[in-house]
Amino acid sequence: MKNEIKIALLISTYNWPKALNLVLESVFKQSKLPHEIVIADDGSLESTKEVIASFKQQSKIPIKHIWHEDLGFRKSIILNKAILAVSADYIIQIDGDIILHKHFIKDHINSRQANTFLFGSRISLSKSKTQSILNQGNQTIHYFTKGLKKRNRLLRLPFYKYFTKRENKNSKKIRGCNISYWKKDAMAINGYNEAFVGWGYEDYEFIQRLVNNGVYGKRLKQVALQYHLYHKEAAKGDTTIGDKILTNIIQNKICFIDNGIIKQD
């Protein structure tokens, strides 16, 4: 259709090619495919590039691999490069350790609204279940699958969207592995804050500035299901700088930051 809204799936990844392979397999099993896939790679080795290349050969959907050198955790920087590379109107963003329910993309598309970002939750897989999936490649997951946490989230109930209201506020439940937003809204706040280097609150701060700019949030309950592969949590380190950045953004209702997609002199 001439006026069809274009959808991009944005996947952030770093040095876990086996997991990324599972993620991409789940993408190509979707009931509704995106118009493009953009992979934000924070400096992975050649093995990740090989996984992406194998899917590029088979895919009728454009796959863009946005990579930069590994100089430590620089997720905000690579996400900005990826957002800039997106040619679609609407971005669905996930992480490279997430397996998608077959209607994940469809649910985000059906729930989208103007001037609104969406955020969903995830179902965590146990260490043993994750290892089983990685070894066997069998992604079949259902309510009675062993090794699930918060399994009630597995119940897909699309009618829930009629009981969920938009709110112009942030949420502690925000996870960058399950959000979606309009590219123009991300560009209006200059994308992610590149002052975040190392582990921090980059996703929460990004959403907070959307809220400050008048964008509403809507929680996706019992839809847009996804399964999180178990791994050891990265060390958080010193969050002092991140805390100060976030406090400043909230207190001063800052929307546009200088150190974002477009660099300000």
C-alpha positions as CSV (number, residue, x, y, z in Angstrom):
1,M,0.0,0.0,0.0
2,K,1.2,3.5,-0.9
3,N,0.6,5.0,2.6
4,E,1.6,1.9,4.6
5,I,3.6,2.8,7.7
6,K,7.1,1.2,7.5
7,I,8.3,-0.9,10.5
8,A,11.9,-1.5,11.5
9,L,13.0,-4.1,14.0
10,L,16.1,-2.8,15.9
11,I,18.2,-5.5,17.7
12,S,21.1,-4.6,20.0
13,T,23.8,-7.2,20.3
14,Y,27.2,-7.9,21.7
15,N,29.3,-11.1,21.3
16,W,26.6,-13.8,21.7
17,P,26.2,-15.2,18.1
18,K,24.3,-18.3,19.3
19,A,21.7,-16.2,20.9
20,L,21.5,-13.8,18.0
21,N,20.9,-16.7,15.7
22,L,17.9,-17.8,17.8
23,V,16.6,-14.2,17.9
24,L,16.7,-13.9,14.1
25,E,15.1,-17.4,13.6
26,S,12.2,-16.2,15.8
27,V,12.0,-13.0,13.7
28,F,11.5,-14.9,10.5
29,K,8.7,-17.0,12.1
30,Q,6.7,-13.9,12.8
31,S,3.1,-13.6,11.6
32,K,3.9,-10.1,10.6
33,L,7.4,-9.3,9.3
34,P,9.1,-5.9,9.6
35,H,10.1,-4.0,6.5
36,E,13.7,-3.9,7.7
37,I,16.0,-5.3,10.4
38,V,18.7,-3.1,11.9
39,I,21.3,-4.7,14.1
40,A,23.1,-2.4,16.6
41,D,26.4,-4.2,17.3
42,D,28.5,-2.8,20.1
43,G,31.8,-4.3,18.8
44,S,31.2,-8.1,18.4
45,L,33.8,-10.4,16.9
46,E,33.7,-12.0,13.4
47,S,31.4,-14.9,14.5
48,T,28.5,-12.4,14.9
49,K,29.1,-11.0,11.5
50,E,28.9,-14.5,10.1
51,V,25.6,-15.2,11.7
52,I,24.2,-12.0,10.2
53,A,25.6,-12.7,6.8
54,S,23.9,-16.1,6.7
55,F,20.5,-14.5,7.3
56,K,21.2,-11.8,4.8
57,Q,21.7,-14.4,2.1
58,Q,18.2,-15.9,2.8
59,S,16.2,-12.8,3.7
60,K,14.0,-10.8,1.4
61,I,13.9,-8.1,4.1
62,P,16.9,-5.7,4.2
63,I,19.2,-6.4,7.1
64,K,21.6,-3.6,8.1
65,H,24.5,-4.5,10.4
66,I,25.7,-1.3,12.2
67,W,29.0,-2.0,14.0
68,H,31.6,-0.1,15.8
69,E,34.9,-1.0,17.5
70,D,34.7,-2.7,20.9
71,L,35.8,0.0,23.3
72,G,33.7,-1.1,26.2
73,F,30.0,-0.8,26.9
74,R,28.8,1.9,24.5
75,K,25.3,0.9,23.8
76,S,23.9,4.5,23.6
77,I,26.4,5.3,20.8
78,I,25.6,2.3,18.7
79,L,21.9,2.6,19.2
80,N,22.1,6.2,17.9
81,K,24.0,5.0,14.8
82,A,21.3,2.3,14.3
83,I,18.4,4.7,14.7
84,L,19.9,7.1,12.2
85,A,20.3,4.1,9.8
86,V,16.6,3.2,10.1
87,S,14.6,4.2,7.0
88,A,11.2,3.1,8.5
89,D,8.7,5.3,10.3
90,Y,8.3,3.1,13.4
91,I,10.9,1.3,15.5
92,I,10.4,-1.9,17.5
93,Q,13.4,-2.4,19.7
94,I,14.7,-5.6,21.3
95,D,17.9,-7.1,22.7
96,G,20.0,-9.8,21.1
97,D,19.1,-12.3,23.9
98,I,15.4,-12.4,23.3
99,I,13.3,-15.0,21.5
100,L,10.0,-13.6,20.2
101,H,6.5,-15.0,20.3
102,K,5.2,-15.4,16.7
103,H,2.8,-12.5,17.1
104,F,5.3,-10.1,18.9
105,I,5.7,-7.7,16.0
106,K,2.0,-7.9,15.1
107,D,1.1,-6.9,18.7
108,H,3.4,-3.9,18.6
109,I,2.0,-2.8,15.3
110,N,-1.7,-3.3,16.4
111,S,-1.1,-1.3,19.6
112,R,0.8,1.7,18.1
113,Q,-0.6,5.2,18.4
114,A,0.5,8.6,17.4
115,N,2.6,10.5,19.9
116,T,3.0,7.2,22.0
117,F,5.7,4.8,23.0
118,L,4.9,1.2,24.0
119,F,6.7,-1.0,26.5
120,G,6.2,-4.6,27.3
121,S,7.7,-7.2,29.7
122,R,9.7,-10.4,29.2
123,I,9.4,-14.0,30.4
124,S,12.8,-15.2,31.9
125,L,14.1,-18.6,31.0
126,S,16.0,-20.6,33.5
127,K,19.7,-21.5,33.1
128,S,18.9,-25.1,32.2
129,K,16.1,-24.2,29.8
130,T,18.3,-21.7,28.1
131,Q,21.1,-24.2,27.7
132,S,18.6,-26.7,26.3
133,I,17.4,-24.2,23.7
134,L,21.0,-23.2,22.7
135,N,22.0,-26.8,22.3
136,Q,19.0,-28.1,20.5
137,G,17.6,-25.0,18.8
138,N,14.1,-26.0,19.7
139,Q,12.2,-22.7,20.5
140,T,8.9,-24.3,21.4
141,I,7.7,-22.6,24.6
142,H,4.3,-22.8,26.1
143,Y,2.5,-22.3,29.5
144,F,3.6,-25.7,30.9
145,T,7.2,-25.5,29.7
146,K,9.6,-26.1,32.6
147,G,12.1,-23.5,33.6
148,L,10.0,-20.4,33.2
149,K,9.6,-17.5,35.6
150,K,6.4,-15.5,35.9
151,R,4.6,-17.9,33.5
152,N,1.3,-16.0,33.7
153,R,2.9,-13.5,31.3
154,L,2.7,-16.3,28.7
155,L,-1.0,-15.8,28.4
156,R,-1.5,-13.8,25.2
157,L,-4.7,-11.8,25.6
158,P,-5.0,-9.1,22.9
159,F,-8.2,-7.6,24.3
160,Y,-6.3,-6.3,27.2
161,K,-5.3,-3.3,25.1
162,Y,-8.8,-1.9,25.5
163,F,-8.3,-1.6,29.2
164,T,-4.8,0.0,29.1
165,K,-4.6,3.8,29.0
166,R,-1.8,6.0,27.8
167,E,0.0,8.0,30.4
168,N,2.4,10.9,30.1
169,K,4.9,9.4,32.6
170,N,7.8,7.0,32.8
171,S,7.7,3.6,34.4
172,K,10.2,1.6,36.4
173,K,9.0,-1.4,34.3
174,I,10.7,0.0,31.2
175,R,13.1,-2.4,29.6
176,G,15.0,-1.6,26.4
177,C,14.4,-5.2,25.2
178,N,10.7,-4.6,24.6
179,I,9.9,-1.0,23.5
180,S,8.6,0.7,20.4
181,Y,8.4,4.3,19.3
182,W,8.2,6.6,16.3
183,K,11.5,7.5,14.7
184,K,10.5,11.1,14.5
185,D,9.9,11.2,18.2
186,A,13.4,9.7,18.9
187,M,14.9,12.3,16.5
188,A,13.0,15.1,18.2
189,I,14.9,14.4,21.5
190,N,18.2,13.6,19.7
191,G,18.1,9.9,20.4
192,Y,20.0,8.2,23.2
193,N,22.3,10.1,25.6
194,E,25.9,9.3,24.7
195,A,27.1,10.6,28.1
196,F,26.2,7.1,29.3
197,V,29.4,5.0,28.9
198,G,29.4,1.7,30.8
199,W,26.3,0.2,32.4
200,G,23.6,2.7,33.2
201,Y,20.1,3.9,32.8
202,E,20.3,4.7,29.1
203,D,16.9,3.2,28.1
204,Y,15.1,4.8,31.1
205,E,16.7,8.2,30.5
206,F,15.7,8.0,26.8
207,I,12.1,7.3,27.6
208,Q,12.1,10.0,30.3
209,R,13.0,12.6,27.7
210,L,10.3,11.3,25.4
211,V,7.9,11.9,28.3
212,N,9.3,15.3,28.9
213,N,8.7,16.1,25.3
214,G,5.0,15.3,25.6
215,V,5.0,11.7,24.3
216,Y,2.7,9.3,26.1
217,G,3.6,5.8,27.2
218,K,1.4,2.7,27.1
219,R,2.1,-0.6,28.7
220,L,1.7,-3.8,26.7
221,K,0.0,-6.3,29.0
222,Q,-0.4,-9.9,27.9
223,V,0.8,-9.2,24.4
224,A,4.1,-8.7,22.6
225,L,5.4,-11.8,24.5
226,Q,9.2,-12.5,24.5
227,Y,11.5,-15.0,26.2
228,H,14.8,-13.9,27.8
229,L,17.7,-16.2,27.5
230,Y,19.5,-16.7,30.8
231,H,23.0,-15.2,31.3
232,K,25.0,-13.8,34.1
233,E,24.1,-10.1,34.7
234,A,26.9,-7.7,33.8
235,A,28.6,-5.9,36.6
236,K,26.9,-2.5,37.2
237,G,30.0,-0.7,38.4
238,D,29.8,2.9,39.6
239,T,26.4,4.4,38.7
240,T,27.2,7.9,40.2
241,I,27.5,9.7,36.8
242,G,24.3,8.0,35.5
243,D,22.4,8.9,38.6
244,K,23.4,12.5,38.2
245,I,22.4,12.6,34.5
246,L,19.0,11.0,35.2
247,T,18.3,13.3,38.1
248,N,19.1,16.4,36.0
249,I,16.9,15.2,33.2
250,I,13.9,14.6,35.5
251,Q,14.3,17.8,37.6
252,N,14.9,20.1,34.7
253,K,12.4,18.4,32.3
254,I,15.1,18.2,29.6
255,C,14.0,16.8,26.2
256,F,16.8,17.5,23.8
257,I,20.4,16.6,24.7
258,D,23.5,17.9,22.9
259,N,25.4,14.6,23.0
260,G,23.0,12.5,21.0
261,I,22.5,11.5,17.4
262,I,23.2,15.0,16.1
263,K,26.3,16.4,17.8
264,Q,25.9,20.0,19.0
265,D,28.9,22.4,18.8
